Amino acid sequence: MKMNFGTFVEQARATGRPIVEVEREGDDGVRRPLDAALLAGADTLSVISFDSLRTGQAASAEEAAALRAFLADPDHLAFLCPTTTSATPAASHTMSASPSRRPRSCIMATERSRRSSVSPDSPALLAALGLPVANRFGLRPKAQADGSPAPIEVETAVERLHLLQGVDTFNLHPHLPHFERSCEAEAKMDVLVRQPIDPAAPPHPFAQSGRATFEAVLQSRFAGALVVGDATLWSSTAGGVESLKRLWANVLTRGDRS
């Protein structure tokens, strides 16, 4: 699974920003939780989740506390990214983080979905932050006539970090999630990106209700920026790579712009 994110890792290294990849638990059986030691000196974190429902994985209180402390800094940015590998809410995780001093770098930590060990999942981390967000899978994004991804709809009024400058599309993974906010999440998170639904896709209750788009990316309103988006935003396996490369460049260089 880690190889799916290899293009992003290569781009990060090419910009001179070292990237560190960390598996929460790899083949050696050593556990590397999301904690203060991992995040020390970092300003950017990406948590990419994989199927924790079948492995019984859940975020620990300590990991949630580490994320909460990380987001207390207004210069920090965290992505929570469930995967699209099943039709149920997402799961275990990959973490990426960047130290706050230039050259900016990233730590990417991944969890293998078939391991039986406990791992934090994105919905659980969001709930621990008081941000209940349901991960609704099964929506096929719209493609243009030439087969390329259809343009995304960006809420520029709330796009405070300019991560989406020059980003016109995402990808065409066949079943992407709508991120449904409830309770406090509605007051604390904005919809940042909507992605059009393929009108030719098999019938889906969400689309049949009259919706032409799904909420693909959310962004917090509090100090440290928290962004929720699908794991495929960091993957090169479902198309739209050129536009995604611009997104990655914006993330890697966000502190370098005046």
MIDOSE-1310 file (N, C-alpha, C; in nm, 2 decimals, decimal comma, always signed):
residues 258
mkmn	+0,08/-0,12/+0,00/+0,00/+0,00/+0,00/+0,09/+0,13/+0,00; +0,20/+0,12/+0,07/+0,28/+0,24/+0,08/+0,33/+0,29/-0,06; +0,35/+0,19/-0,15/+0,40/+0,23/-0,29/+0,30/+0,32/-0,36; +0,17/+0,32/-0,32/+0,07/+0,41/-0,39/+0,10/+0,55/-0,36
fgtf	+0,17/+0,58/-0,25/+0,20/+0,72/-0,22/+0,34/+0,76/-0,25; +0,41/+0,67/-0,33/+0,55/+0,70/-0,37/+0,57/+0,82/-0,45; +0,48/+0,86/-0,54/+0,50/+0,98/-0,62/+0,50/+1,10/-0,53; +0,42/+1,11/-0,43/+0,42/+1,22/-0,34/+0,56/+1,23/-0,27
veqa	+0,60/+1,11/-0,22/+0,73/+1,11/-0,15/+0,84/+1,16/-0,23; +0,84/+1,11/-0,36/+0,95/+1,15/-0,45/+0,95/+1,30/-0,48; +0,83/+1,36/-0,49/+0,81/+1,50/-0,51/+0,86/+1,58/-0,39; +0,83/+1,53/-0,27/+0,88/+1,60/-0,15/+1,03/+1,60/-0,15
ratg	+1,09/+1,49/-0,18/+1,24/+1,49/-0,17/+1,30/+1,57/-0,28; +1,23/+1,58/-0,39/+1,29/+1,66/-0,50/+1,29/+1,81/-0,47; +1,20/+1,85/-0,38/+1,20/+1,99/-0,35/+1,30/+2,03/-0,24; +1,37/+1,92/-0,19/+1,47/+1,95/-0,09/+1,41/+1,94/+0,05
rpiv	+1,29/+1,89/+0,06/+1,23/+1,87/+0,19/+1,23/+1,73/+0,23; +1,31/+1,69/+0,32/+1,32/+1,55/+0,35/+1,19/+1,49/+0,41; +1,16/+1,37/+0,37/+1,03/+1,31/+0,42/+1,06/+1,18/+0,49; +1,00/+1,16/+0,60/+1,02/+1,04/+0,69/+0,89/+0,96/+0,68
ever	+0,89/+0,84/+0,64/+0,78/+0,75/+0,64/+0,78/+0,66/+0,76; +0,67/+0,65/+0,83/+0,66/+0,57/+0,96/+0,54/+0,48/+0,95; +0,56/+0,35/+0,96/+0,45/+0,26/+0,97/+0,41/+0,24/+1,12; +0,29/+0,26/+1,15/+0,25/+0,25/+1,29/+0,29/+0,11/+1,35
egdd	+0,27/+0,01/+1,27/+0,32/-0,12/+1,30/+0,35/-0,20/+1,18; +0,48/-0,22/+1,15/+0,52/-0,29/+1,03/+0,55/-0,44/+1,05; +0,62/-0,50/+0,96/+0,65/-0,64/+0,97/+0,74/-0,68/+1,09; +0,81/-0,58/+1,14/+0,89/-0,61/+1,26/+0,81/-0,62/+1,39
gvrr	+0,68/-0,58/+1,38/+0,60/-0,59/+1,50/+0,62/-0,47/+1,60; +0,71/-0,38/+1,57/+0,73/-0,27/+1,66/+0,62/-0,16/+1,63; +0,56/-0,11/+1,74/+0,46/-0,01/+1,73/+0,51/+0,13/+1,74; +0,47/+0,21/+1,65/+0,52/+0,35/+1,65/+0,39/+0,44/+1,65
plda	+0,34/+0,47/+1,77/+0,21/+0,55/+1,78/+0,23/+0,69/+1,74; +0,12/+0,76/+1,72/+0,12/+0,90/+1,70/+0,14/+0,97/+1,83; +0,25/+1,02/+1,86/+0,28/+1,08/+1,99/+0,36/+1,21/+1,98; +0,39/+1,27/+2,10/+0,46/+1,39/+2,10/+0,60/+1,38/+2,04
alla	+0,67/+1,26/+2,06/+0,80/+1,24/+2,01/+0,80/+1,24/+1,86; +0,70/+1,17/+1,80/+0,69/+1,17/+1,65/+0,67/+1,31/+1,60; +0,59/+1,39/+1,66/+0,55/+1,52/+1,61/+0,65/+1,63/+1,65; +0,75/+1,60/+1,73/+0,84/+1,71/+1,78/+0,90/+1,78/+1,66
gadt	+0,89/+1,91/+1,65/+0,95/+1,99/+1,55/+0,88/+1,98/+1,42; +0,76/+1,92/+1,41/+0,69/+1,91/+1,29/+0,58/+2,01/+1,28; +0,54/+2,05/+1,16/+0,43/+2,14/+1,14/+0,33/+2,09/+1,04; +0,35/+1,98/+0,98/+0,25/+1,92/+0,89/+0,24/+1,77/+0,91
lsvi	+0,12/+1,72/+0,93/+0,09/+1,58/+0,96/-0,01/+1,53/+0,86; +0,01/+1,41/+0,81/-0,09/+1,34/+0,73/-0,12/+1,20/+0,78; -0,24/+1,18/+0,82/-0,28/+1,05/+0,88/-0,37/+0,98/+0,77; -0,32/+0,87/+0,71/-0,39/+0,80/+0,61/-0,44/+0,67/+0,66
sfds	-0,57/+0,65/+0,66/-0,63/+0,53/+0,73/-0,66/+0,41/+0,64; -0,65/+0,29/+0,69/-0,68/+0,17/+0,62/-0,77/+0,08/+0,70; -0,89/+0,05/+0,66/-0,97/-0,06/+0,71/-0,96/-0,11/+0,85; -0,98/-0,02/+0,95/-0,96/-0,07/+1,08/-1,08/-0,15/+1,13
lrtg	-1,20/-0,14/+1,07/-1,31/-0,22/+1,12/-1,28/-0,37/+1,12; -1,22/-0,42/+1,02/-1,19/-0,56/+1,02/-1,08/-0,60/+1,11; -1,00/-0,51/+1,16/-0,89/-0,54/+1,25/-0,91/-0,48/+1,39; -1,03/-0,42/+1,41/-1,06/-0,37/+1,54/-0,98/-0,26/+1,59
qaas	-0,93/-0,18/+1,50/-0,84/-0,07/+1,54/-0,92/+0,06/+1,58; -0,86/+0,13/+1,68/-0,92/+0,25/+1,73/-0,81/+0,34/+1,78; -0,83/+0,47/+1,78/-0,74/+0,57/+1,83/-0,73/+0,56/+1,98; -0,61/+0,57/+2,03/-0,59/+0,57/+2,18/-0,61/+0,71/+2,23
aeea	-0,64/+0,73/+2,36/-0,65/+0,86/+2,42/-0,53/+0,94/+2,41; -0,41/+0,87/+2,42/-0,28/+0,94/+2,41/-0,26/+0,99/+2,27; -0,30/+0,92/+2,17/-0,28/+0,96/+2,03/-0,37/+1,08/+2,00; -0,49/+1,08/+2,05/-0,58/+1,19/+2,03/-0,53/+1,31/+2,10
aalr	-0,47/+1,30/+2,22/-0,42/+1,41/+2,29/-0,30/+1,47/+2,22; -0,22/+1,38/+2,16/-0,10/+1,43/+2,08/-0,15/+1,52/+1,96; -0,25/+1,47/+1,89/-0,31/+1,55/+1,78/-0,37/+1,68/+1,83; -0,44/+1,67/+1,94/-0,50/+1,80/+1,99/-0,39/+1,90/+2,03
afla	-0,28/+1,85/+2,09/-0,17/+1,94/+2,12/-0,10/+2,00/+2,00; -0,09/+1,91/+1,90/-0,03/+1,96/+1,77/-0,11/+2,07/+1,71; -0,24/+2,05/+1,71/-0,33/+2,15/+1,64/-0,35/+2,28/+1,72; -0,29/+2,28/+1,84/-0,30/+2,41/+1,92/-0,21/+2,51/+1,87
dpdh	-0,12/+2,48/+1,78/-0,03/+2,57/+1,72/-0,09/+2,62/+1,59; -0,11/+2,75/+1,58/-0,18/+2,80/+1,45/-0,10/+2,78/+1,33; +0,03/+2,75/+1,34/+0,11/+2,73/+1,22/+0,11/+2,58/+1,17; +0,04/+2,50/+1,25/+0,04/+2,35/+1,22/-0,08/+2,32/+1,13
lafl	-0,05/+2,22/+1,05/-0,15/+2,16/+0,95/-0,16/+2,01/+0,96; -0,28/+1,96/+0,98/-0,29/+1,81/+0,98/-0,40/+1,77/+0,89; -0,37/+1,66/+0,81/-0,47/+1,60/+0,72/-0,51/+1,47/+0,79; -0,64/+1,44/+0,79/-0,69/+1,31/+0,83/-0,76/+1,25/+0,71
cptt	-0,71/+1,14/+0,66/-0,74/+1,09/+0,53/-0,78/+0,94/+0,53; -0,91/+0,91/+0,55/-0,95/+0,77/+0,54/-0,93/+0,72/+0,40; -0,92/+0,59/+0,38/-0,90/+0,53/+0,25/-1,04/+0,50/+0,19; -1,03/+0,46/+0,06/-1,16/+0,42/-0,01/-1,16/+0,27/-0,04
tsat	-1,09/+0,19/+0,03/-1,08/+0,05/+0,00/-1,20/-0,03/+0,03; -1,30/+0,02/+0,10/-1,42/-0,06/+0,13/-1,54/+0,03/+0,13; -1,66/-0,02/+0,15/-1,78/+0,06/+0,15/-1,82/+0,09/+0,29; -1,74/+0,08/+0,39/-1,77/+0,11/+0,52/-1,67/+0,21/+0,58
paas	-1,70/+0,28/+0,69/-1,62/+0,38/+0,75/-1,47/+0,33/+0,76; -1,38/+0,43/+0,75/-1,24/+0,39/+0,74/-1,17/+0,36/+0,87; -1,04/+0,34/+0,86/-0,97/+0,26/+0,95/-0,83/+0,30/+0,99; -0,74/+0,20/+0,98/-0,61/+0,22/+1,04/-0,54/+0,34/+0,98
htms	-0,40/+0,36/+0,99/-0,35/+0,49/+0,95/-0,21/+0,49/+0,90; -0,19/+0,60/+0,82/-0,06/+0,64/+0,78/-0,04/+0,79/+0,83; +0,08/+0,82/+0,88/+0,10/+0,95/+0,93/+0,21/+1,02/+0,85; +0,20/+1,15/+0,83/+0,30/+1,22/+0,76/+0,32/+1,35/+0,84
asps	+0,44/+1,39/+0,86/+0,46/+1,52/+0,94/+0,58/+1,59/+0,89; +0,58/+1,73/+0,90/+0,69/+1,81/+0,85/+0,74/+1,89/+0,97; +0,87/+1,90/+0,99/+0,93/+1,99/+1,09/+0,90/+2,13/+1,05; +0,89/+2,22/+1,15/+0,85/+2,36/+1,13/+0,97/+2,45/+1,08
rrpr	+1,09/+2,40/+1,08/+1,20/+2,48/+1,04/+1,24/+2,44/+0,89; +1,27/+2,54/+0,81/+1,31/+2,50/+0,67/+1,45/+2,44/+0,67; +1,48/+2,34/+0,58/+1,39/+2,30/+0,48/+1,27/+2,21/+0,54; +1,16/+2,24/+0,49/+1,04/+2,17/+0,54/+1,05/+2,02/+0,50
scim	+1,01/+1,93/+0,59/+1,02/+1,79/+0,56/+0,89/+1,72/+0,60; +0,87/+1,60/+0,56/+0,75/+1,53/+0,60/+0,78/+1,39/+0,66; +0,69/+1,35/+0,75/+0,70/+1,22/+0,81/+0,58/+1,15/+0,76; +0,59/+1,03/+0,70/+0,47/+0,96/+0,66/+0,48/+0,83/+0,73
ater	+0,37/+0,80/+0,81/+0,37/+0,67/+0,88/+0,25/+0,59/+0,83; +0,27/+0,47/+0,80/+0,16/+0,39/+0,75/+0,13/+0,27/+0,83; +0,01/+0,22/+0,83/-0,04/+0,10/+0,90/-0,09/+0,00/+0,80; -0,04/-0,12/+0,81/-0,08/-0,23/+0,72/-0,22/-0,28/+0,76
srrs	-0,32/-0,28/+0,67/-0,45/-0,30/+0,71/-0,48/-0,44/+0,76; -0,40/-0,54/+0,72/-0,43/-0,68/+0,76/-0,37/-0,72/+0,90; -0,30/-0,63/+0,96/-0,24/-0,66/+1,09/-0,35/-0,66/+1,20; -0,33/-0,74/+1,30/-0,44/-0,75/+1,40/-0,42/-0,65/+1,51
svsp	-0,31/-0,57/+1,51/-0,29/-0,48/+1,62/-0,38/-0,36/+1,61; -0,39/-0,29/+1,73/-0,48/-0,17/+1,73/-0,41/-0,05/+1,67; -0,48/+0,03/+1,59/-0,43/+0,14/+1,52/-0,53/+0,25/+1,53; -0,49/+0,38/+1,54/-0,59/+0,49/+1,54/-0,66/+0,50/+1,40
dspa	-0,79/+0,53/+1,40/-0,85/+0,56/+1,27/-0,90/+0,70/+1,27; -0,91/+0,75/+1,15/-0,95/+0,89/+1,13/-1,08/+0,93/+1,19; -1,19/+0,86/+1,17/-1,31/+0,90/+1,24/-1,30/+0,90/+1,39; -1,22/+0,81/+1,45/-1,21/+0,81/+1,59/-1,13/+0,93/+1,64
llaa	-1,03/+0,97/+1,56/-0,95/+1,09/+1,60/-1,04/+1,21/+1,59; -1,12/+1,22/+1,49/-1,21/+1,33/+1,47/-1,31/+1,34/+1,59; -1,36/+1,22/+1,63/-1,46/+1,22/+1,74/-1,39/+1,27/+1,87; -1,26/+1,23/+1,88/-1,19/+1,26/+2,00/-1,16/+1,42/+2,01
lglp	-1,16/+1,48/+1,89/-1,15/+1,62/+1,88/-1,28/+1,70/+1,89; -1,39/+1,62/+1,91/-1,52/+1,68/+1,92/-1,57/+1,72/+1,79; -1,53/+1,64/+1,68/-1,57/+1,67/+1,54/-1,63/+1,55/+1,48; -1,75/+1,51/+1,51/-1,81/+1,39/+1,45/-1,83/+1,41/+1,30
vanr	-1,76/+1,33/+1,22/-1,77/+1,33/+1,08/-1,79/+1,18/+1,03; -1,89/+1,16/+0,96/-1,92/+1,02/+0,91/-1,86/+1,01/+0,77; -1,79/+0,90/+0,74/-1,73/+0,88/+0,61/-1,82/+0,79/+0,53; -1,90/+0,85/+0,44/-1,99/+0,78/+0,35/-1,93/+0,74/+0,22
fglr	-1,90/+0,62/+0,20/-1,84/+0,57/+0,08/-1,94/+0,54/-0,03; -1,89/+0,52/-0,15/-1,97/+0,47/-0,26/-2,00/+0,56/-0,37; -1,95/+0,68/-0,38/-1,98/+0,78/-0,48/-1,88/+0,78/-0,59; -1,93/+0,77/-0,71/-1,83/+0,77/-0,83/-1,82/+0,91/-0,88
pkaq	-1,70/+0,97/-0,89/-1,69/+1,10/-0,93/-1,71/+1,12/-1,08; -1,75/+1,23/-1,13/-1,78/+1,26/-1,27/-1,65/+1,27/-1,35; -1,65/+1,22/-1,47/-1,53/+1,24/-1,56/-1,58/+1,33/-1,68; -1,48/+1,39/-1,74/-1,51/+1,47/-1,86/-1,52/+1,38/-1,98
adgs	-1,55/+1,44/-2,10/-1,57/+1,35/-2,22/-1,44/+1,28/-2,26; -1,33/+1,34/-2,23/-1,20/+1,28/-2,26/-1,15/+1,17/-2,16; -1,23/+1,15/-2,05/-1,20/+1,06/-1,95/-1,12/+1,11/-1,83; -1,09/+1,24/-1,84/-1,02/+1,30/-1,73/-1,11/+1,34/-1,62
papi	-1,07/+1,37/-1,50/-1,16/+1,41/-1,39/-1,23/+1,54/-1,42; -1,35/+1,55/-1,38/-1,42/+1,68/-1,39/-1,37/+1,77/-1,29; -1,38/+1,90/-1,31/-1,33/+2,00/-1,22/-1,40/+2,00/-1,08; -1,32/+2,02/-0,98/-1,38/+2,03/-0,84/-1,44/+2,17/-0,82
evet	-1,52/+2,18/-0,72/-1,57/+2,31/-0,68/-1,51/+2,35/-0,54; -1,43/+2,46/-0,54/-1,36/+2,50/-0,43/-1,43/+2,62/-0,36; -1,45/+2,62/-0,23/-1,50/+2,73/-0,16/-1,39/+2,83/-0,13; -1,35/+2,92/-0,22/-1,24/+3,00/-0,21/-1,25/+3,10/-0,09
aver	-1,37/+3,13/-0,04/-1,38/+3,22/+0,07/-1,33/+3,17/+0,20; -1,32/+3,03/+0,21/-1,27/+2,97/+0,34/-1,14/+2,90/+0,32; -1,08/+2,92/+0,20/-0,95/+2,85/+0,17/-0,84/+2,93/+0,22; -0,82/+2,93/+0,35/-0,72/+3,02/+0,42/-0,58/+2,99/+0,40
lhll	-0,54/+2,86/+0,37/-0,40/+2,83/+0,35/-0,36/+2,82/+0,21; -0,45/+2,85/+0,11/-0,42/+2,85/-0,03/-0,36/+2,72/-0,08; -0,40/+2,61/-0,02/-0,35/+2,48/-0,06/-0,41/+2,44/-0,20; -0,51/+2,50/-0,24/-0,58/+2,46/-0,36/-0,56/+2,55/-0,48
qgvd	-0,46/+2,64/-0,47/-0,43/+2,73/-0,58/-0,37/+2,65/-0,69; -0,44/+2,66/-0,81/-0,39/+2,59/-0,93/-0,44/+2,44/-0,93; -0,52/+2,40/-0,83/-0,57/+2,27/-0,82/-0,71/+2,26/-0,88; -0,72/+2,20/-1,00/-0,85/+2,21/-1,07/-0,93/+2,08/-1,05
tfnl	-0,86/+1,96/-1,03/-0,93/+1,83/-1,02/-0,87/+1,75/-0,91; -0,93/+1,64/-0,87/-0,88/+1,54/-0,78/-0,85/+1,42/-0,86; -0,92/+1,31/-0,84/-0,90/+1,18/-0,91/-1,03/+1,11/-0,94; -1,02/+1,00/-1,00/-1,14/+0,92/-1,04/-1,15/+0,79/-0,98
hphl	-1,11/+0,78/-0,85/-1,13/+0,66/-0,78/-1,28/+0,62/-0,78; -1,32/+0,50/-0,81/-1,46/+0,47/-0,84/-1,56/+0,48/-0,72; -1,51/+0,48/-0,60/-1,60/+0,50/-0,49/-1,53/+0,59/-0,38; -1,57/+0,72/-0,39/-1,52/+0,82/-0,30/-1,62/+0,86/-0,19
phfe	-1,57/+0,90/-0,08/-1,67/+0,93/+0,03/-1,72/+1,07/+0,04; -1,84/+1,08/+0,08/-1,90/+1,21/+0,12/-1,87/+1,23/+0,27; -1,81/+1,34/+0,31/-1,78/+1,36/+0,45/-1,89/+1,43/+0,52; -1,97/+1,36/+0,60/-2,09/+1,42/+0,65/-2,07/+1,47/+0,79
rsce	-2,08/+1,60/+0,81/-2,06/+1,66/+0,94/-2,19/+1,65/+1,02; -2,17/+1,64/+1,15/-2,29/+1,64/+1,24/-2,25/+1,71/+1,37; -2,35/+1,76/+1,45/-2,33/+1,82/+1,58/-2,23/+1,93/+1,57; -2,12/+1,92/+1,66/-2,02/+2,03/+1,67/-1,94/+2,04/+1,54
aeak	-1,93/+1,94/+1,46/-1,85/+1,94/+1,34/-1,91/+2,05/+1,24; -2,04/+2,06/+1,24/-2,11/+2,16/+1,15/-2,07/+2,30/+1,18; -2,04/+2,33/+1,31/-2,01/+2,46/+1,35/-1,86/+2,49/+1,35; -1,78/+2,38/+1,35/-1,63/+2,40/+1,36/-1,56/+2,36/+1,23
mdvl	-1,63/+2,31/+1,13/-1,57/+2,27/+1,00/-1,64/+2,32/+0,89; -1,57/+2,38/+0,79/-1,63/+2,42/+0,66/-1,61/+2,32/+0,55; -1,70/+2,32/+0,46/-1,68/+2,24/+0,34/-1,59/+2,32/+0,25; -1,47/+2,26/+0,22/-1,37/+2,33/+0,14/-1,38/+2,29/-0,01
vrqp	-1,41/+2,16/-0,04/-1,42/+2,12/-0,18/-1,54/+2,03/-0,20; -1,61/+2,05/-0,31/-1,71/+1,96/-0,35/-1,67/+1,89/-0,48; -1,70/+1,77/-0,50/-1,66/+1,70/-0,62/-1,79/+1,65/-0,69; -1,81/+1,67/-0,82/-1,93/+1,63/-0,89/-1,94/+1,48/-0,90
idpa	-2,07/+1,43/-0,89/-2,10/+1,29/-0,90/-2,13/+1,25/-1,04; -2,08/+1,13/-1,08/-2,11/+1,08/-1,22/-2,25/+1,05/-1,23; -2,33/+1,12/-1,32/-2,47/+1,10/-1,34/-2,50/+0,96/-1,40; -2,40/+0,90/-1,46/-2,42/+0,77/-1,52/-2,38/+0,66/-1,43
apph	-2,34/+0,69/-1,31/-2,31/+0,58/-1,21/-2,43/+0,50/-1,17; -2,41/+0,38/-1,12/-2,53/+0,30/-1,07/-2,60/+0,38/-0,97; -2,73/+0,36/-0,95/-2,81/+0,43/-0,85/-2,75/+0,43/-0,71; -2,75/+0,55/-0,65/-2,70/+0,56/-0,52/-2,79/+0,65/-0,44
pfaq	-2,84/+0,61/-0,32/-2,93/+0,69/-0,24/-2,89/+0,84/-0,23; -2,77/+0,86/-0,21/-2,72/+1,00/-0,19/-2,75/+1,08/-0,32; -2,71/+1,03/-0,43/-2,74/+1,10/-0,56/-2,89/+1,10/-0,59; -2,96/+1,00/-0,56/-3,10/+0,99/-0,59/-3,18/+1,10/-0,51
sgra	-3,12/+1,15/-0,40/-3,19/+1,25/-0,32/-3,18/+1,39/-0,39; -3,11/+1,39/-0,50/-3,10/+1,52/-0,57/-2,96/+1,59/-0,57; -2,87/+1,52/-0,50/-2,74/+1,58/-0,49/-2,65/+1,56/-0,61; -2,59/+1,66/-0,67/-2,51/+1,65/-0,78/-2,36/+1,65/-0,75
tfea	-2,33/+1,68/-0,62/-2,19/+1,68/-0,57/-2,18/+1,62/-0,44; -2,06/+1,58/-0,40/-2,04/+1,53/-0,26/-1,93/+1,62/-0,20; -1,93/+1,62/-0,06/-1,84/+1,71/+0,01/-1,71/+1,63/+0,03; -1,61/+1,66/-0,05/-1,49/+1,58/-0,06/-1,38/+1,63/+0,03
vlqs	-1,38/+1,75/+0,07/-1,27/+1,80/+0,17/-1,34/+1,90/+0,27; -1,30/+1,88/+0,39/-1,35/+1,97/+0,50/-1,23/+2,04/+0,56; -1,25/+2,16/+0,62/-1,14/+2,23/+0,68/-1,19/+2,29/+0,81; -1,11/+2,28/+0,92/-1,15/+2,33/+1,05/-1,14/+2,48/+1,05
rfag	-1,21/+2,54/+1,15/-1,21/+2,69/+1,16/-1,12/+2,73/+1,28; -1,07/+2,63/+1,36/-0,99/+2,67/+1,47/-0,84/+2,69/+1,43; -0,76/+2,73/+1,53/-0,62/+2,78/+1,52/-0,54/+2,69/+1,42; -0,49/+2,57/+1,47/-0,42/+2,49/+1,38/-0,52/+2,43/+1,28
alvv	-0,48/+2,42/+1,15/-0,57/+2,38/+1,04/-0,58/+2,23/+1,04; -0,70/+2,18/+1,04/-0,73/+2,04/+1,02/-0,81/+2,02/+0,89; -0,76/+1,94/+0,81/-0,82/+1,91/+0,68/-0,86/+1,76/+0,67; -0,98/+1,74/+0,63/-1,03/+1,60/+0,61/-1,05/+1,57/+0,46
gdat	-0,99/+1,47/+0,41/-1,00/+1,44/+0,27/-0,97/+1,29/+0,25; -1,00/+1,24/+0,13/-0,98/+1,10/+0,11/-0,83/+1,07/+0,09; -0,79/+0,95/+0,13/-0,65/+0,91/+0,12/-0,60/+0,91/-0,02; -0,68/+0,90/-0,12/-0,64/+0,91/-0,26/-0,58/+1,04/-0,30
lwss	-0,60/+1,15/-0,22/-0,54/+1,28/-0,25/-0,39/+1,27/-0,25; -0,34/+1,16/-0,19/-0,19/+1,15/-0,18/-0,14/+1,03/-0,26; -0,23/+0,97/-0,34/-0,20/+0,85/-0,42/-0,20/+0,89/-0,57; -0,11/+0,81/-0,64/-0,10/+0,83/-0,79/-0,17/+0,72/-0,87
tagg	-0,26/+0,65/-0,80/-0,32/+0,53/-0,86/-0,46/+0,55/-0,93; -0,52/+0,67/-0,91/-0,66/+0,69/-0,96/-0,67/+0,81/-1,05; -0,56/+0,85/-1,11/-0,57/+0,96/-1,21/-0,57/+1,10/-1,14; -0,57/+1,20/-1,23/-0,56/+1,34/-1,18/-0,43/+1,38/-1,12
vesl	-0,32/+1,31/-1,16/-0,20/+1,32/-1,09/-0,14/+1,46/-1,11; -0,15/+1,52/-1,22/-0,08/+1,65/-1,24/-0,15/+1,76/-1,15; -0,28/+1,75/-1,14/-0,34/+1,85/-1,05/-0,31/+1,82/-0,90; -0,30/+1,69/-0,87/-0,26/+1,65/-0,73/-0,12/+1,69/-0,70
krlw	-0,03/+1,69/-0,80/+0,11/+1,73/-0,78/+0,11/+1,88/-0,74; +0,02/+1,96/-0,79/+0,01/+2,10/-0,75/-0,03/+2,11/-0,61; -0,13/+2,03/-0,57/-0,17/+2,03/-0,43/-0,05/+1,99/-0,34; +0,02/+1,89/-0,37/+0,14/+1,85/-0,29/+0,24/+1,96/-0,28
anvl	+0,26/+2,03/-0,40/+0,36/+2,14/-0,40/+0,31/+2,25/-0,30; +0,18/+2,28/-0,31/+0,13/+2,38/-0,22/+0,14/+2,35/-0,07; +0,13/+2,22/-0,04/+0,14/+2,18/+0,10/+0,29/+2,19/+0,14; +0,38/+2,15/+0,05/+0,52/+2,14/+0,09/+0,58/+2,28/+0,10
trgd	+0,53/+2,38/+0,03/+0,59/+2,51/+0,03/+0,50/+2,62/+0,10; +0,40/+2,58/+0,17/+0,30/+2,68/+0,22/+0,37/+2,78/+0,32; +0,47/+2,74/+0,39/+0,54/+2,83/+0,48/+0,64/+2,92/+0,41; +0,67/+2,89/+0,28/+0,77/+2,96/+0,21/+0,72/+3,08/+0,14
rs	+0,59/+3,09/+0,13/+0,52/+3,21/+0,06/+0,50/+3,32/+0,16; +0,53/+3,44/+0,12/+0,51/+3,56/+0,20/+0,36/+3,59/+0,21
